[in-house]
Structures are given as C-alpha cells and as structure tokens.
Amino acid sequence: MRNIANVKPSTVLVSLIQSAKLTNTVSRNALRDANVTWTAHISKPMRNRDQQVLLDVADQLRLIIVQVSQRRCRINPPQWPVMIQLEADLRAAHLANINLEPLLDVVAANTDDSEAA
C-alpha cells in the first residue's frame, strides 16, 4: 500500500501541466487553477492551512477527469493514470486529515534559537 503522506501534489501538478497536453480550454484552466490553489496552500504555515483546499484541488481534477471521460477533452495517455491517482490521493489525505507537503520551520544554525548538543 502507498504511503499517502509521501505524495507531492506540487510536483505532480507541474508535471501534468507540462505533459498532459489537454485539448480543452476548460480543462487546461482547471489544471492551472488547481496548481495555483495548491501553491498558495503549501506556502502557508501548517497552522494556517485549511484542509478543504485538498478537496478544492481534487474537485478541479475531477472536472478534468469528467471532461476526458465524456470525450470533451483529450489527454496524453500516460498522464491519465497520474491524474486519477492524484485526485484519489488528495481525497484520501483529506479523509485521513493528512497534511501533504508540510512547510518545515527552518532554524538557522547560528541563531539563539538553536542550541549545540
């Protein structure tokens, strides 16, 4: 079984934008909007994140999936399972309340906040 916590939607979304070759403007815009929404989400500290964003991005991907399945849009065939898997992973992460791509608090080695052992 896959570990959902290791999923990197930002990487997958960029890859899909570059290689999905969607033929429908609505689908291309949905993919772009999903990426913009996700990028804004992961730039926030974990305490300020809203898990609803996972469903919002998954809904954008679902729109594309419906467009492709109804033959209103075509997609580069190798990217089809990638899109379906990402949508499923986002929904599963929301259900399990898993915070994907946590923003790590970085403490510089030479500050008062860090102590040598």
Number of C-alpha atoms within 10 A of each C-alpha: 3 7 7 17 14 9 16 13 22 17 10 16 23 14 13 21 15 10 14 21 15 20 14 16 10 15 24 17 14 19 24 17 16 22 22 14 16 18 14 11 19 19 13 13 12 17 7 10 15 11 18 11 18 26 18 17 24 22 17 20 24 19 16 26 20 13 17 18 11 10 10 13 19 19 21 12 11 10 17 15 10 16 22 15 12 20 21 16 22 26 19 15 18 18 12 11 11 15 18 22 16 14 13 8 8 6 10 9 10 9 8 8 8 10 8 5 3
